Amino acid sequence: MVKAVELVGVYTDRAGGPEKAQPKTVRIELYRGELIGQPVASSEIAELFWFGERDDYFQLAPSIANKILPDLLVRGILAWGRRGP
């Protein structure tokens, strides 16, 4: 369960997938809120994992690595020590 939901931003970038495939664009509406309880994968989400500042950014979807993380760092929403890959 989540409460106090707030829109963080809307991001558009190329979708992940094979580089030789026809490029596709993804639009992400990112929200944040207060998490109550443990998150559980459901519906089309098969697995959840935590990603931290010391993890490899290249494991992320392009939209997250290229647009979302840099924006969250610049705006101070994530207080990580580095600024990107």
Sequence and secondary structure as in RCSB ss.txt:
>XXXX:A:sequence
MVKAVELVGVYTDRAGGPEKAQPKTVRIELYRGELIGQPVASSEIAELFWFGERDDYFQLAPSIANKILPDLLVR
GILAWGRRGP
>XXXX:A:secstr
 EEEEEEEEEEEEE  S TTS   EEEEEEEEEEE S     TT        TTS GGGS HHIIIIIHHHHHHT
TSS  SS   
